[in-house]
Amino acid sequence: MKKFIFFFKNYCYISGSMLLFSLIDLLLWIISLYCVGLVFWILFALQCVYFVWWLWKIFFIS
């Protein structure tokens, strides 16, 4: 039972993170329609940093 709860908690965390990641991706796509340029590349870099931080948190902290 403990393993199931641990798995379920991790599943919810990963699903939530991926949902947030896809929302950030959607936001970048909408911004890129109106403002292609420096703002888009800054946001893309922030998204990459967030993704690396998310992977680091999953594999090394938990």
PyMOL Python script that loads the backbone (N, CA, C, O; Angstrom):
from pymol import cmd

cmd.read_pdbstr("""\
ATOM      1  N   MET A   1       0.821  -1.199   0.000  1.00  0.00           N
ATOM      2  CA  MET A   1       0.000   0.000   0.000  1.00  0.00           C
ATOM      3  C   MET A   1       0.869   1.269   0.000  1.00  0.00           C
ATOM      4  O   MET A   1       0.561   2.242  -0.687  1.00  0.00           O
ATOM      5  N   LYS A   2       1.953   1.240   0.778  1.00  0.00           N
ATOM      6  CA  LYS A   2       2.843   2.411   0.810  1.00  0.00           C
ATOM      7  C   LYS A   2       3.462   2.668  -0.557  1.00  0.00           C
ATOM      8  O   LYS A   2       3.603   3.814  -0.982  1.00  0.00           O
ATOM      9  N   LYS A   3       3.833   1.580  -1.243  1.00  0.00           N
ATOM     10  CA  LYS A   3       4.421   1.746  -2.580  1.00  0.00           C
ATOM     11  C   LYS A   3       3.413   2.366  -3.534  1.00  0.00           C
ATOM     12  O   LYS A   3       3.762   3.211  -4.358  1.00  0.00           O
ATOM     13  N   PHE A   4       2.144   1.935  -3.414  1.00  0.00           N
ATOM     14  CA  PHE A   4       1.107   2.479  -4.285  1.00  0.00           C
ATOM     15  C   PHE A   4       0.927   3.979  -4.035  1.00  0.00           C
ATOM     16  O   PHE A   4       0.829   4.762  -4.979  1.00  0.00           O
ATOM     17  N   ILE A   5       0.883   4.377  -2.750  1.00  0.00           N
ATOM     18  CA  ILE A   5       0.723   5.798  -2.412  1.00  0.00           C
ATOM     19  C   ILE A   5       1.919   6.601  -2.925  1.00  0.00           C
ATOM     20  O   ILE A   5       1.750   7.694  -3.467  1.00  0.00           O
ATOM     21  N   PHE A   6       3.128   6.059  -2.755  1.00  0.00           N
ATOM     22  CA  PHE A   6       4.334   6.727  -3.249  1.00  0.00           C
ATOM     23  C   PHE A   6       4.278   6.883  -4.768  1.00  0.00           C
ATOM     24  O   PHE A   6       4.594   7.947  -5.301  1.00  0.00           O
ATOM     25  N   PHE A   7       3.874   5.812  -5.464  1.00  0.00           N
ATOM     26  CA  PHE A   7       3.761   5.854  -6.920  1.00  0.00           C
ATOM     27  C   PHE A   7       2.711   6.878  -7.342  1.00  0.00           C
ATOM     28  O   PHE A   7       2.936   7.658  -8.267  1.00  0.00           O
ATOM     29  N   PHE A   8       1.561   6.873  -6.661  1.00  0.00           N
ATOM     30  CA  PHE A   8       0.473   7.783  -7.007  1.00  0.00           C
ATOM     31  C   PHE A   8       0.887   9.241  -6.794  1.00  0.00           C
ATOM     32  O   PHE A   8       0.562  10.111  -7.601  1.00  0.00           O
ATOM     33  N   LYS A   9       1.617   9.499  -5.683  1.00  0.00           N
ATOM     34  CA  LYS A   9       2.093  10.855  -5.398  1.00  0.00           C
ATOM     35  C   LYS A   9       3.064  11.316  -6.490  1.00  0.00           C
ATOM     36  O   LYS A   9       2.968  12.443  -6.976  1.00  0.00           O
ATOM     37  N   ASN A  10       3.992  10.444  -6.871  1.00  0.00           N
ATOM     38  CA  ASN A  10       4.939  10.788  -7.936  1.00  0.00           C
ATOM     39  C   ASN A  10       4.222  10.991  -9.263  1.00  0.00           C
ATOM     40  O   ASN A  10       4.569  11.889 -10.029  1.00  0.00           O
ATOM     41  N   TYR A  11       3.213  10.149  -9.537  1.00  0.00           N
ATOM     42  CA  TYR A  11       2.461  10.265 -10.785  1.00  0.00           C
ATOM     43  C   TYR A  11       1.752  11.621 -10.849  1.00  0.00           C
ATOM     44  O   TYR A  11       1.774  12.294 -11.879  1.00  0.00           O
ATOM     45  N   CYS A  12       1.119  12.012  -9.729  1.00  0.00           N
ATOM     46  CA  CYS A  12       0.430  13.311  -9.688  1.00  0.00           C
ATOM     47  C   CYS A  12       1.419  14.459  -9.867  1.00  0.00           C
ATOM     48  O   CYS A  12       1.132  15.431 -10.565  1.00  0.00           O
ATOM     49  N   TYR A  13       2.589  14.340  -9.232  1.00  0.00           N
ATOM     50  CA  TYR A  13       3.608  15.389  -9.337  1.00  0.00           C
ATOM     51  C   TYR A  13       4.105  15.516 -10.778  1.00  0.00           C
ATOM     52  O   TYR A  13       4.225  16.622 -11.305  1.00  0.00           O
ATOM     53  N   ILE A  14       4.393  14.372 -11.410  1.00  0.00           N
ATOM     54  CA  ILE A  14       4.891  14.391 -12.787  1.00  0.00           C
ATOM     55  C   ILE A  14       3.810  14.905 -13.731  1.00  0.00           C
ATOM     56  O   ILE A  14       4.103  15.700 -14.624  1.00  0.00           O
ATOM     57  N   SER A  15       2.561  14.463 -13.550  1.00  0.00           N
ATOM     58  CA  SER A  15       1.469  14.930 -14.403  1.00  0.00           C
ATOM     59  C   SER A  15       1.279  16.437 -14.265  1.00  0.00           C
ATOM     60  O   SER A  15       1.095  17.140 -15.259  1.00  0.00           O
ATOM     61  N   GLY A  16       1.324  16.925 -13.034  1.00  0.00           N
ATOM     62  CA  GLY A  16       1.181  18.366 -12.808  1.00  0.00           C
ATOM     63  C   GLY A  16       2.311  19.154 -13.442  1.00  0.00           C
ATOM     64  O   GLY A  16       2.085  20.213 -14.027  1.00  0.00           O
ATOM     65  N   SER A  17       3.526  18.641 -13.326  1.00  0.00           N
ATOM     66  CA  SER A  17       4.678  19.326 -13.913  1.00  0.00           C
ATOM     67  C   SER A  17       4.592  19.335 -15.435  1.00  0.00           C
ATOM     68  O   SER A  17       4.906  20.341 -16.072  1.00  0.00           O
ATOM     69  N   MET A  18       4.169  18.223 -16.013  1.00  0.00           N
ATOM     70  CA  MET A  18       4.061  18.169 -17.470  1.00  0.00           C
ATOM     71  C   MET A  18       2.930  19.063 -17.967  1.00  0.00           C
ATOM     72  O   MET A  18       3.028  19.653 -19.043  1.00  0.00           O
ATOM     73  N   LEU A  19       1.848  19.163 -17.179  1.00  0.00           N
ATOM     74  CA  LEU A  19       0.763  20.071 -17.543  1.00  0.00           C
ATOM     75  C   LEU A  19       1.267  21.513 -17.535  1.00  0.00           C
ATOM     76  O   LEU A  19       0.985  22.280 -18.456  1.00  0.00           O
ATOM     77  N   LEU A  20       2.013  21.876 -16.492  1.00  0.00           N
ATOM     78  CA  LEU A  20       2.592  23.215 -16.409  1.00  0.00           C
ATOM     79  C   LEU A  20       3.556  23.454 -17.573  1.00  0.00           C
ATOM     80  O   LEU A  20       3.570  24.533 -18.164  1.00  0.00           O
ATOM     81  N   PHE A  21       4.357  22.440 -17.896  1.00  0.00           N
ATOM     82  CA  PHE A  21       5.306  22.543 -19.000  1.00  0.00           C
ATOM     83  C   PHE A  21       4.576  22.777 -20.326  1.00  0.00           C
ATOM     84  O   PHE A  21       5.011  23.594 -21.138  1.00  0.00           O
ATOM     85  N   SER A  22       3.458  22.054 -20.547  1.00  0.00           N
ATOM     86  CA  SER A  22       2.720  22.228 -21.794  1.00  0.00           C
ATOM     87  C   SER A  22       2.015  23.585 -21.835  1.00  0.00           C
ATOM     88  O   SER A  22       1.860  24.169 -22.908  1.00  0.00           O
ATOM     89  N   LEU A  23       1.589  24.090 -20.674  1.00  0.00           N
ATOM     90  CA  LEU A  23       0.989  25.430 -20.643  1.00  0.00           C
ATOM     91  C   LEU A  23       2.030  26.500 -20.980  1.00  0.00           C
ATOM     92  O   LEU A  23       1.730  27.459 -21.690  1.00  0.00           O
ATOM     93  N   ILE A  24       3.243  26.334 -20.472  1.00  0.00           N
ATOM     94  CA  ILE A  24       4.332  27.262 -20.806  1.00  0.00           C
ATOM     95  C   ILE A  24       4.613  27.195 -22.307  1.00  0.00           C
ATOM     96  O   ILE A  24       4.847  28.220 -22.949  1.00  0.00           O
ATOM     97  N   ASP A  25       4.587  25.983 -22.859  1.00  0.00           N
ATOM     98  CA  ASP A  25       4.812  25.802 -24.291  1.00  0.00           C
ATOM     99  C   ASP A  25       3.724  26.504 -25.105  1.00  0.00           C
ATOM    100  O   ASP A  25       4.014  27.161 -26.105  1.00  0.00           O
ATOM    101  N   LEU A  26       2.474  26.361 -24.671  1.00  0.00           N
ATOM    102  CA  LEU A  26       1.356  27.021 -25.347  1.00  0.00           C
ATOM    103  C   LEU A  26       1.502  28.539 -25.276  1.00  0.00           C
ATOM    104  O   LEU A  26       1.258  29.240 -26.259  1.00  0.00           O
ATOM    105  N   LEU A  27       1.902  29.041 -24.108  1.00  0.00           N
ATOM    106  CA  LEU A  27       2.119  30.478 -23.942  1.00  0.00           C
ATOM    107  C   LEU A  27       3.204  30.981 -24.893  1.00  0.00           C
ATOM    108  O   LEU A  27       3.056  32.035 -25.511  1.00  0.00           O
ATOM    109  N   LEU A  28       4.292  30.223 -25.005  1.00  0.00           N
ATOM    110  CA  LEU A  28       5.368  30.600 -25.928  1.00  0.00           C
ATOM    111  C   LEU A  28       4.877  30.628 -27.365  1.00  0.00           C
ATOM    112  O   LEU A  28       5.254  31.509 -28.138  1.00  0.00           O
ATOM    113  N   TRP A  29       4.027  29.658 -27.727  1.00  0.00           N
ATOM    114  CA  TRP A  29       3.511  29.598 -29.087  1.00  0.00           C
ATOM    115  C   TRP A  29       2.646  30.817 -29.386  1.00  0.00           C
ATOM    116  O   TRP A  29       2.752  31.411 -30.458  1.00  0.00           O
ATOM    117  N   ILE A  30       1.782  31.191 -28.426  1.00  0.00           N
ATOM    118  CA  ILE A  30       0.915  32.366 -28.618  1.00  0.00           C
ATOM    119  C   ILE A  30       1.753  33.642 -28.740  1.00  0.00           C
ATOM    120  O   ILE A  30       1.496  34.478 -29.606  1.00  0.00           O
ATOM    121  N   ILE A  31       2.756  33.785 -27.870  1.00  0.00           N
ATOM    122  CA  ILE A  31       3.626  34.974 -27.925  1.00  0.00           C
ATOM    123  C   ILE A  31       4.383  35.014 -29.252  1.00  0.00           C
ATOM    124  O   ILE A  31       4.575  36.083 -29.831  1.00  0.00           O
ATOM    125  N   SER A  32       4.808  33.852 -29.727  1.00  0.00           N
ATOM    126  CA  SER A  32       5.592  33.828 -30.964  1.00  0.00           C
ATOM    127  C   SER A  32       4.762  34.248 -32.176  1.00  0.00           C
ATOM    128  O   SER A  32       5.316  34.693 -33.181  1.00  0.00           O
ATOM    129  N   LEU A  33       3.435  34.110 -32.090  1.00  0.00           N
ATOM    130  CA  LEU A  33       2.586  34.559 -33.191  1.00  0.00           C
ATOM    131  C   LEU A  33       2.626  36.084 -33.332  1.00  0.00           C
ATOM    132  O   LEU A  33       2.549  36.617 -34.439  1.00  0.00           O
ATOM    133  N   TYR A  34       2.748  36.772 -32.200  1.00  0.00           N
ATOM    134  CA  TYR A  34       2.680  38.230 -32.214  1.00  0.00           C
ATOM    135  C   TYR A  34       4.035  38.909 -32.094  1.00  0.00           C
ATOM    136  O   TYR A  34       4.213  40.029 -32.573  1.00  0.00           O
ATOM    137  N   CYS A  35       4.987  38.243 -31.460  1.00  0.00           N
ATOM    138  CA  CYS A  35       6.250  38.917 -31.155  1.00  0.00           C
ATOM    139  C   CYS A  35       7.415  37.954 -31.348  1.00  0.00           C
ATOM    140  O   CYS A  35       7.987  37.460 -30.376  1.00  0.00           O
ATOM    141  N   VAL A  36       7.760  37.692 -32.587  1.00  0.00           N
ATOM    142  CA  VAL A  36       8.896  36.818 -32.857  1.00  0.00           C
ATOM    143  C   VAL A  36      10.156  37.651 -32.681  1.00  0.00           C
ATOM    144  O   VAL A  36      10.277  38.728 -33.265  1.00  0.00           O
ATOM    145  N   GLY A  37      11.083  37.164 -31.891  1.00  0.00           N
ATOM    146  CA  GLY A  37      12.306  37.922 -31.667  1.00  0.00           C
ATOM    147  C   GLY A  37      12.912  37.619 -30.315  1.00  0.00           C
ATOM    148  O   GLY A  37      12.887  36.485 -29.837  1.00  0.00           O
ATOM    149  N   LEU A  38      13.458  38.662 -29.710  1.00  0.00           N
ATOM    150  CA  LEU A  38      14.211  38.510 -28.470  1.00  0.00           C
ATOM    151  C   LEU A  38      13.363  37.966 -27.328  1.00  0.00           C
ATOM    152  O   LEU A  38      13.825  37.112 -26.571  1.00  0.00           O
ATOM    153  N   VAL A  39      12.119  38.451 -27.193  1.00  0.00           N
ATOM    154  CA  VAL A  39      11.250  37.991 -26.105  1.00  0.00           C
ATOM    155  C   VAL A  39      11.019  36.489 -26.215  1.00  0.00           C
ATOM    156  O   VAL A  39      11.047  35.776 -25.212  1.00  0.00           O
ATOM    157  N   PHE A  40      10.791  36.008 -27.440  1.00  0.00           N
ATOM    158  CA  PHE A  40      10.567  34.581 -27.654  1.00  0.00           C
ATOM    159  C   PHE A  40      11.780  33.764 -27.221  1.00  0.00           C
ATOM    160  O   PHE A  40      11.631  32.737 -26.559  1.00  0.00           O
ATOM    161  N   TRP A  41      12.963  34.207 -27.585  1.00  0.00           N
ATOM    162  CA  TRP A  41      14.168  33.449 -27.239  1.00  0.00           C
ATOM    163  C   TRP A  41      14.449  33.480 -25.746  1.00  0.00           C
ATOM    164  O   TRP A  41      14.928  32.494 -25.185  1.00  0.00           O
ATOM    165  N   ILE A  42      14.155  34.613 -25.090  1.00  0.00           N
ATOM    166  CA  ILE A  42      14.320  34.682 -23.628  1.00  0.00           C
ATOM    167  C   ILE A  42      13.368  33.703 -22.947  1.00  0.00           C
ATOM    168  O   ILE A  42      13.769  32.980 -22.035  1.00  0.00           O
ATOM    169  N   LEU A  43      12.117  33.677 -23.383  1.00  0.00           N
ATOM    170  CA  LEU A  43      11.147  32.755 -22.789  1.00  0.00           C
ATOM    171  C   LEU A  43      11.503  31.301 -23.083  1.00  0.00           C
ATOM    172  O   LEU A  43      11.312  30.428 -22.237  1.00  0.00           O
ATOM    173  N   PHE A  44      12.017  31.045 -24.272  1.00  0.00           N
ATOM    174  CA  PHE A  44      12.437  29.686 -24.611  1.00  0.00           C
ATOM    175  C   PHE A  44      13.580  29.230 -23.702  1.00  0.00           C
ATOM    176  O   PHE A  44      13.603  28.088 -23.244  1.00  0.00           O
ATOM    177  N   ALA A  45      14.530  30.140 -23.446  1.00  0.00           N
ATOM    178  CA  ALA A  45      15.645  29.815 -22.545  1.00  0.00           C
ATOM    179  C   ALA A  45      15.134  29.555 -21.129  1.00  0.00           C
ATOM    180  O   ALA A  45      15.613  28.640 -20.460  1.00  0.00           O
ATOM    181  N   LEU A  46      14.168  30.350 -20.666  1.00  0.00           N
ATOM    182  CA  LEU A  46      13.585  30.133 -19.341  1.00  0.00           C
ATOM    183  C   LEU A  46      12.873  28.787 -19.266  1.00  0.00           C
ATOM    184  O   LEU A  46      12.933  28.106 -18.243  1.00  0.00           O
ATOM    185  N   GLN A  47      12.203  28.406 -20.344  1.00  0.00           N
ATOM    186  CA  GLN A  47      11.534  27.110 -20.384  1.00  0.00           C
ATOM    187  C   GLN A  47      12.555  25.977 -20.290  1.00  0.00           C
ATOM    188  O   GLN A  47      12.327  24.995 -19.583  1.00  0.00           O
ATOM    189  N   CYS A  48      13.660  26.105 -20.987  1.00  0.00           N
ATOM    190  CA  CYS A  48      14.712  25.082 -20.928  1.00  0.00           C
ATOM    191  C   CYS A  48      15.296  24.981 -19.521  1.00  0.00           C
ATOM    192  O   CYS A  48      15.536  23.882 -19.020  1.00  0.00           O
ATOM    193  N   VAL A  49      15.523  26.136 -18.883  1.00  0.00           N
ATOM    194  CA  VAL A  49      16.042  26.139 -17.510  1.00  0.00           C
ATOM    195  C   VAL A  49      15.052  25.466 -16.568  1.00  0.00           C
ATOM    196  O   VAL A  49      15.443  24.684 -15.702  1.00  0.00           O
ATOM    197  N   TYR A  50      13.761  25.776 -16.742  1.00  0.00           N
ATOM    198  CA  TYR A  50      12.740  25.145 -15.903  1.00  0.00           C
ATOM    199  C   TYR A  50      12.736  23.632 -16.099  1.00  0.00           C
ATOM    200  O   TYR A  50      12.626  22.889 -15.123  1.00  0.00           O
ATOM    201  N   PHE A  51      12.853  23.166 -17.326  1.00  0.00           N
ATOM    202  CA  PHE A  51      12.820  21.735 -17.608  1.00  0.00           C
ATOM    203  C   PHE A  51      14.014  21.021 -16.967  1.00  0.00           C
ATOM    204  O   PHE A  51      13.859  19.942 -16.396  1.00  0.00           O
ATOM    205  N   VAL A  52      15.199  21.623 -17.063  1.00  0.00           N
ATOM    206  CA  VAL A  52      16.391  21.037 -16.436  1.00  0.00           C
ATOM    207  C   VAL A  52      16.221  20.999 -14.920  1.00  0.00           C
ATOM    208  O   VAL A  52      16.568  20.009 -14.275  1.00  0.00           O
ATOM    209  N   TRP A  53      15.679  22.093 -14.349  1.00  0.00           N
ATOM    210  CA  TRP A  53      15.440  22.133 -12.909  1.00  0.00           C
ATOM    211  C   TRP A  53      14.449  21.051 -12.501  1.00  0.00           C
ATOM    212  O   TRP A  53      14.633  20.402 -11.471  1.00  0.00           O
ATOM    213  N   TRP A  54      13.396  20.847 -13.298  1.00  0.00           N
ATOM    214  CA  TRP A  54      12.374  19.829 -13.021  1.00  0.00           C
ATOM    215  C   TRP A  54      12.997  18.435 -13.036  1.00  0.00           C
ATOM    216  O   TRP A  54      12.726  17.631 -12.144  1.00  0.00           O
ATOM    217  N   LEU A  55      13.830  18.137 -14.040  1.00  0.00           N
ATOM    218  CA  LEU A  55      14.499  16.835 -14.104  1.00  0.00           C
ATOM    219  C   LEU A  55      15.435  16.649 -12.915  1.00  0.00           C
ATOM    220  O   LEU A  55      15.481  15.571 -12.323  1.00  0.00           O
ATOM    221  N   TRP A  56      16.179  17.696 -12.564  1.00  0.00           N
ATOM    222  CA  TRP A  56      17.106  17.638 -11.428  1.00  0.00           C
ATOM    223  C   TRP A  56      16.337  17.329 -10.148  1.00  0.00           C
ATOM    224  O   TRP A  56      16.767  16.508  -9.337  1.00  0.00           O
ATOM    225  N   LYS A  57      15.196  17.993  -9.974  1.00  0.00           N
ATOM    226  CA  LYS A  57      14.383  17.805  -8.770  1.00  0.00           C
ATOM    227  C   LYS A  57      13.865  16.370  -8.683  1.00  0.00           C
ATOM    228  O   LYS A  57      13.836  15.791  -7.597  1.00  0.00           O
ATOM    229  N   ILE A  58      13.461  15.796  -9.801  1.00  0.00           N
ATOM    230  CA  ILE A  58      12.928  14.425  -9.790  1.00  0.00           C
ATOM    231  C   ILE A  58      14.026  13.404  -9.522  1.00  0.00           C
ATOM    232  O   ILE A  58      13.842  12.509  -8.696  1.00  0.00           O
ATOM    233  N   PHE A  59      15.161  13.520 -10.201  1.00  0.00           N
ATOM    234  CA  PHE A  59      16.169  12.462 -10.130  1.00  0.00           C
ATOM    235  C   PHE A  59      17.131  12.588  -8.959  1.00  0.00           C
ATOM    236  O   PHE A  59      17.618  11.574  -8.461  1.00  0.00           O
ATOM    237  N   PHE A  60      17.420  13.809  -8.502  1.00  0.00           N
ATOM    238  CA  PHE A  60      18.458  13.970  -7.492  1.00  0.00           C
ATOM    239  C   PHE A  60      17.944  14.377  -6.114  1.00  0.00           C
ATOM    240  O   PHE A  60      18.570  14.049  -5.106  1.00  0.00           O
ATOM    241  N   ILE A  61      16.820  15.083  -6.052  1.00  0.00           N
ATOM    242  CA  ILE A  61      16.337  15.546  -4.752  1.00  0.00           C
ATOM    243  C   ILE A  61      15.390  14.534  -4.116  1.00  0.00           C
ATOM    244  O   ILE A  61      15.485  14.272  -2.917  1.00  0.00           O
ATOM    245  N   SER A  62      14.477  13.960  -4.904  1.00  0.00           N
ATOM    246  CA  SER A  62      13.526  12.992  -4.336  1.00  0.00           C
ATOM    247  C   SER A  62      14.122  11.613  -4.344  1.00  0.00           C
ATOM    248  O   SER A  62      13.478  10.660  -3.907  1.00  0.00           O
TER     249      SER A  62
END
""", "prot")
cmd.dss("prot")
cmd.show_as("cartoon", "prot")
cmd.util.cbc("prot")
cmd.orient("prot")
